[in-house]
Amino acid sequence: MSENQIETKAVKVALMGDSEVGKTAICHAFLEVDFILGGTSTIGIDRYDKKIKLKNKKEIKLILWDTAGQERYRSAAFKTIRSVHAIALVFDVTKRKSFDNVNIWLNEIKENFDNPCLILLGNKSDIEKEKWEITTEEIEQFAKKKNMAYFETSAKTRKGIDEGFSHIANVAYEKIEASKRNVEEEEEEKKIEIKKEPKKKKQKKRQSC
Ligand code: GTP
């Protein structure tokens, strides 16, 4: 990191997906709050913060925005979280429709966000396989096609929760740092061009004499 570059201190991740897939439960699991079966639907948007260590040993704050799955709250939530770095798309492995709707969510993201990092979370994986309505192979194929990392999670057992968020935090952090480097390089190039400019004019003057 150069002297002028401001250190990245937080990575913002929004959780999206159909209602009842377990977005709030995943946030609670991430914060290590005890799992409660049941619970109420999110109205609007909630925020959860937790400090985590990245692979490069840097400590950052991971800010989770838990959005409401219900459509009527969606546009207000999107306005609040327009600047997120990443989105975790959640579906319920026992609800085919919530998986099929991931495509709809992807379209909404394309329309409302500026190319965030994406991760796919197949939640409620603690439930017995007989009740799953999608196979792991099908999900993995879909995730590969859409260029998203996929994690099977359970808010109940905490399976895949730390792994999933650690992955997206590292990827998003690298992307933020890379875009800062690009801006710095562009600024440097501009400075060089400005310095070159007067010389050119001088030369022209001499030529004209
Ligand atoms: P909205 O706020 O309506 O968008 O729902 P949500 O996606 O936040 O779902 P929520 O976290 O409220 O969970 C819905 C239901 O699924 C609740 O009864 C949870 O207890 C249950 N649930 C969530 N995650 C899991 C899980 O990993 N395993 C099991 N077995 N149940 C889960």
Boltz pocket constraint, residues with backbone or C-beta under 6 A from the ligand:
constraints:
  - pocket:
      binder: B
      contacts: [[A, 17], [A, 18], [A, 19], [A, 20], [A, 21], [A, 22], [A, 23], [A, 24], [A, 25], [A, 26], [A, 36], [A, 37], [A, 38], [A, 39], [A, 40], [A, 41], [A, 42], [A, 43], [A, 67], [A, 68], [A, 69], [A, 70], [A, 123], [A, 124], [A, 125], [A, 126], [A, 127], [A, 153], [A, 154], [A, 155], [A, 156], [A, 157]]
      max_distance: 6.0
